[in-house]
Amino acid sequence: MSPEGLSWLVSAALLLCGLAALVLRRQLLAMLLGLELMVNAANLNFVFFGRERGDPAGWAAAILVIAVAAAEVVVGLSLIIALSRSSEADTESIRELQG
Amino acid sequence: MLFAVLLVFQKTLYGSAICLLAVLLQVAAMFFAWGAELLGLMQVMVYAGAIMVLVVIATMTGPTRVERPWARSRAGGWLGAVVLGALFLELLSLGGPAAPEYAARHASKERVSQAAPEYAARHASKEGVSQAAPEYAARHASESGAPERAMAELLFGSQALATEAVGVLILVAALAVVALPGLPLGAPGAKEPS
């Protein structure tokens, strides 16, 4: 298999595993981990195809994605911790919005 | 890929976090193998370092629960597996024909490795640069370091607005982290924080 095909295969597998974690798991933290897996799959493609095409925009996009994902995780974790103080951080226990 | 599959089927959050850590380290190793040392280092430091520490701390603050996602509904599980398998095949079929077209479209683009010596020569002739600069430029015009240089030019040149926007986003995220734990979140009638 060509390196391009291998990269595509790995990133597709990571993306689908992340999607499966997002759909199957009910704990918010586990869903967040699945989301991180999907972000990494996208990053893998950015880096590989940026290198293959000789386009630095792919690597620049990967850096920006890492920064955005870090911010997303920090906000997500603080939300989960705030929720777990008052109830279980579980999608089944969060069914109603207040206000 | 094995650890990514294991992440889905772990019973506890600790197991999932360890599997994610393994996946992140493997992705960093792939970045290193592809010559993207800077991105590999960032992956290790930001993801495998900082984010995983936060995830482990968040896991420790919550109650320990055992979850069996695969044992919820047998029919739904099979349906999900079929949908995911179809998506996987679709993604694989997209990867083959789409790539050569993209390559042909971008074949005329300036390559990073070709652009690097021009960059080095341009910056070596600038006023105010010390005499060591041409040697530095010549040393850095080689393959190693050239993509990072081109990437930095892009990030702080034409894409500076996006870089600034991401910086503002991180600042807002930091403010949100300070403000969010004080908010009364959760279902009405739930137990109050002690």
Boltz contact constraints between the chains, C-beta under 6 A:
constraints:
  - contact:
      token1: [A, 4]
      token2: [B, 99]
      max_distance: 6.0
  - contact:
      token1: [A, 8]
      token2: [B, 95]
      max_distance: 6.0
  - contact:
      token1: [A, 12]
      token2: [B, 88]
      max_distance: 6.0
  - contact:
      token1: [A, 12]
      token2: [B, 91]
      max_distance: 6.0
  - contact:
      token1: [A, 13]
      token2: [B, 1]
      max_distance: 6.0
  - contact:
      token1: [A, 14]
      token2: [B, 4]
      max_distance: 6.0
  - contact:
      token1: [A, 16]
      token2: [B, 84]
      max_distance: 6.0
  - contact:
      token1: [A, 16]
      token2: [B, 87]
      max_distance: 6.0
  - contact:
      token1: [A, 16]
      token2: [B, 88]
      max_distance: 6.0
  - contact:
      token1: [A, 17]
      token2: [B, 4]
      max_distance: 6.0
  - contact:
      token1: [A, 17]
      token2: [B, 5]
      max_distance: 6.0
  - contact:
      token1: [A, 17]
      token2: [B, 8]
      max_distance: 6.0
  - contact:
      token1: [A, 20]
      token2: [B, 8]
      max_distance: 6.0
  - contact:
      token1: [A, 20]
      token2: [B, 84]
      max_distance: 6.0
  - contact:
      token1: [A, 21]
      token2: [B, 7]
      max_distance: 6.0
  - contact:
      token1: [A, 21]
      token2: [B, 8]
      max_distance: 6.0
  - contact:
      token1: [A, 24]
      token2: [B, 69]
      max_distance: 6.0
  - contact:
      token1: [A, 25]
      token2: [B, 69]
      max_distance: 6.0
  - contact:
      token1: [A, 29]
      token2: [B, 13]
      max_distance: 6.0
  - contact:
      token1: [A, 30]
      token2: [B, 16]
      max_distance: 6.0
  - contact:
      token1: [A, 33]
      token2: [B, 16]
      max_distance: 6.0
  - contact:
      token1: [A, 33]
      token2: [B, 20]
      max_distance: 6.0
  - contact:
      token1: [A, 37]
      token2: [B, 4]
      max_distance: 6.0
  - contact:
      token1: [A, 40]
      token2: [B, 27]
      max_distance: 6.0
  - contact:
      token1: [A, 47]
      token2: [B, 31]
      max_distance: 6.0
  - contact:
      token1: [A, 47]
      token2: [B, 36]
      max_distance: 6.0
  - contact:
      token1: [A, 47]
      token2: [B, 39]
      max_distance: 6.0
  - contact:
      token1: [A, 51]
      token2: [B, 34]
      max_distance: 6.0
  - contact:
      token1: [A, 53]
      token2: [B, 106]
      max_distance: 6.0
  - contact:
      token1: [A, 54]
      token2: [B, 111]
      max_distance: 6.0
  - contact:
      token1: [A, 54]
      token2: [B, 112]
      max_distance: 6.0
  - contact:
      token1: [A, 56]
      token2: [B, 112]
      max_distance: 6.0
  - contact:
      token1: [A, 56]
      token2: [B, 147]
      max_distance: 6.0
  - contact:
      token1: [A, 56]
      token2: [B, 150]
      max_distance: 6.0
  - contact:
      token1: [A, 56]
      token2: [B, 151]
      max_distance: 6.0
  - contact:
      token1: [A, 56]
      token2: [B, 154]
      max_distance: 6.0
  - contact:
      token1: [A, 59]
      token2: [B, 151]
      max_distance: 6.0
  - contact:
      token1: [A, 60]
      token2: [B, 151]
      max_distance: 6.0
  - contact:
      token1: [A, 60]
      token2: [B, 154]
      max_distance: 6.0
  - contact:
      token1: [A, 60]
      token2: [B, 155]
      max_distance: 6.0
  - contact:
      token1: [A, 62]
      token2: [B, 39]
      max_distance: 6.0
  - contact:
      token1: [A, 64]
      token2: [B, 166]
      max_distance: 6.0
  - contact:
      token1: [A, 66]
      token2: [B, 42]
      max_distance: 6.0
  - contact:
      token1: [A, 66]
      token2: [B, 46]
      max_distance: 6.0
  - contact:
      token1: [A, 67]
      token2: [B, 166]
      max_distance: 6.0
  - contact:
      token1: [A, 70]
      token2: [B, 46]
      max_distance: 6.0
  - contact:
      token1: [A, 71]
      token2: [B, 169]
      max_distance: 6.0
  - contact:
      token1: [A, 71]
      token2: [B, 170]
      max_distance: 6.0
  - contact:
      token1: [A, 71]
      token2: [B, 173]
      max_distance: 6.0
  - contact:
      token1: [A, 73]
      token2: [B, 51]
      max_distance: 6.0
  - contact:
      token1: [A, 74]
      token2: [B, 173]
      max_distance: 6.0
  - contact:
      token1: [A, 74]
      token2: [B, 177]
      max_distance: 6.0
  - contact:
      token1: [A, 75]
      token2: [B, 173]
      max_distance: 6.0
  - contact:
      token1: [A, 75]
      token2: [B, 176]
      max_distance: 6.0
  - contact:
      token1: [A, 77]
      token2: [B, 54]
      max_distance: 6.0
  - contact:
      token1: [A, 77]
      token2: [B, 58]
      max_distance: 6.0
  - contact:
      token1: [A, 78]
      token2: [B, 177]
      max_distance: 6.0
  - contact:
      token1: [A, 78]
      token2: [B, 180]
      max_distance: 6.0
  - contact:
      token1: [A, 79]
      token2: [B, 180]
      max_distance: 6.0
  - contact:
      token1: [A, 80]
      token2: [B, 58]
      max_distance: 6.0
  - contact:
      token1: [A, 81]
      token2: [B, 58]
      max_distance: 6.0
  - contact:
      token1: [A, 81]
      token2: [B, 61]
      max_distance: 6.0
  - contact:
      token1: [A, 82]
      token2: [B, 180]
      max_distance: 6.0
  - contact:
      token1: [A, 82]
      token2: [B, 181]
      max_distance: 6.0
  - contact:
      token1: [A, 82]
      token2: [B, 185]
      max_distance: 6.0
  - contact:
      token1: [A, 83]
      token2: [B, 185]
      max_distance: 6.0
  - contact:
      token1: [A, 83]
      token2: [B, 186]
      max_distance: 6.0
  - contact:
      token1: [A, 84]
      token2: [B, 62]
      max_distance: 6.0
  - contact:
      token1: [A, 85]
      token2: [B, 193]
      max_distance: 6.0
  - contact:
      token1: [A, 86]
      token2: [B, 185]
      max_distance: 6.0
  - contact:
      token1: [A, 86]
      token2: [B, 186]
      max_distance: 6.0
  - contact:
      token1: [A, 86]
      token2: [B, 190]
      max_distance: 6.0
  - contact:
      token1: [A, 87]
      token2: [B, 186]
      max_distance: 6.0
  - contact:
      token1: [A, 87]
      token2: [B, 187]
      max_distance: 6.0
  - contact:
      token1: [A, 87]
      token2: [B, 190]
      max_distance: 6.0
  - contact:
      token1: [A, 89]
      token2: [B, 62]
      max_distance: 6.0
